[in-house]
Amino acid sequence: MMTILFDGIAYGMLLFLLGCGLSVTLGLMNLINLAHGSFAMGGGYLAVIAVNRWGVPFFVSLPLIFVATAALGALLDRTLYVHVYEKSHFDQVMFSIGLVFMSVALVSYFAGHEQVFVDLPASLRERFDLFGMQIGAYRLLIILVCGAMAVALHMMLKKTRFGSQLRASVDDRRVAEGLGIRVRLIFVVAFAIGSGLAGLGGALGAEILGLDPSFPLKYMVYFLIVVAVGGTGTITGPFVASLLLGVADVAGKYYVPAAGAFIIYVVMLLTLVLRPQGLFARAR
Amino acid sequence: MTSEAWTAAESGAAADRRTQDQVERTLSSLGAWRTSETIFWCALPAIWFFLPDWNPLLNQIAIIGLFVLSLDLIMGYSGIISLGHAAFFGFGAYVAGLLTKYGIPDPLLGLLITAVAAALLGFISSFFVLRGSDLTRIMVTISVALILGEIANRMVWLTGGADGLNGIAPSPILGMFEFDLFGKVGAAYSLIVLFVLFLLARKLMGSPFGWTLRALKMNPVRAGAIGIPVNARLVTIYTIAAAYAGVAGALLAQTTQFVSLDVLGFQRSADAMLMLVIGGAGTLYGALVGAAVFMVFQDQLAGITPVFWEFWVGLLLVAFVLVGSDRIGRLPQIIGGWTASRIRRLRKAAGKTGKTGKTGLSR
């Protein structure tokens, strides 16, 4: 029971790390980016290459992957996404699905269709007992990293100059520009951080989530749930939403395996119908 | 009432009548049947008759064309972004397949029942779709398709699960035309159903109902303000589109006599969206042309590079958005205009060459 809770929390934390970037781009920049999962997949495959092939230690590879996927995000933002910010949602959906298809095809062409694994260091394979809970060191690491990231993000958004500039740009873009805030730059940085976090999540979660070329499509719905249920524009909303989703999914698959992902979808549908703005969104 | 007021009121009424006449004339001229349409609808039977080897592909094109047409009704005309339209297609396929297998083998009756069932599903889910923003709509449509997919996957005793639904054997159409191995009857059947439903959709979109849909797509708030019942319209068109998609799925089940899980898949919804964009949204014919182009290319290319087929699809989507789908749609005209101006310039230059001796190609 407690173990399920623990696994669920670890899973939820991962979903948060993967989805919070989407919550920023979607909620703050009003960009429907369905290709967010592609960045996560990119991070995962980078981890496979770096750790398995080049022998980079797992812990060293994580920050490197964050930087790499963030740079990729910034690059794509400046070259491709910049053209679709002002377009309709319909165009954005098509554009980002196109990117998903391309990334899926590229990865399966170069890396094959099979699921791949990151060679984890032996220290992460251990399990130990804590207050009667079976705790895997790997999941504990996930919880620690993701928790630290969540706190850092929250502080960044609330306490730093960048955070207040970002919130100002979101609340009223034109006024923010008038005050001399360089909105475009802020958005690029935010997009890059979001992509970097997704990449980090992909690398960290490859073991739990399973990494294969269909990753972006398979988890797209989960990211969207995190954003849609958690509401946009805050860190706490998606955080709570992903924890709920993680625990519900793990518990559902454990107790009612026959129902599969069915429960999650129905809960999401109901949430969307009853609270279209998300569970924790501020009323506007 | 004074005589001046009388004449003013009278001329006002006359003006109203004039405007009304004008609107009616405009609408009926917009809805007039064109020669190019006749050619289009003559070409399909011609292909069926003269190229019998293509019949299975033609059948697929007719079915997918109908499916994309139904997507055009909600996305192209009414502005509802749907990423889960395959829900109705797959639902229709399973309903028709199960009907045929367990008791009602008559194809036309099966088609009718499927249409009603899919319409019912569309009617119920339309209320979810009405809520919220574009994002919520995307999520709701996806999740309806996912839920159905999960049900079909889990209820193995009914749907066959991942192995697919086998043993569908429809009786001859009208008791006369039996489905053959080469898809000759199947293709004709699908084409005729497509033609009838297309005419219906064309009539509907040319009617005031269709024009109110276009209006509310452009600006729902304003459409509501001038008295269009926005929500009722959306529910109606969503229900109709669901029935259309259901019929398309039913045609697939009846003519191929097999239903697999991928009829409900995300890929199918996304492909339909791409086809709609290739052909041009909000034109009805765009749906059919897009489906035909896509299916022919898939037929030819997927055999050569199966892995990279997805890549090209993605690249095409990205290119369409970046270049602008309206500009690609107008490509023939742009090329035509460019060539015409080029020829004019060449002629002019040629005229000058005679006098000044300059080369014709220099600008």
Interface residues (C-beta under 8 A of the other chain):
Chain A: L26 I32 L80 H83 V84 K87 H89 F90 D91 Q92 V93 M94 F95 I97 G98 L99 V100 F101 M102 S103 V104 A105 L106 S108 Y109 L217 V221 L224 I225 V227 A228 A258 A259 G260 A261 F262 Y265 V266 M268 L269 L272 V273 P276 Q277
Chain B: M75 G79 I81 L83 F127 F128 R131 G132 S133 D134 L135 T136 I138 M139 V140 I142 S143 V144 L146 I147 E150 I151 N153 R154 F266 A270 M273 L274 V277 V307 F308 W309 E310 F311 V313 G314 L315 L316 L317 V318 A319 F320 V321 L322 S325
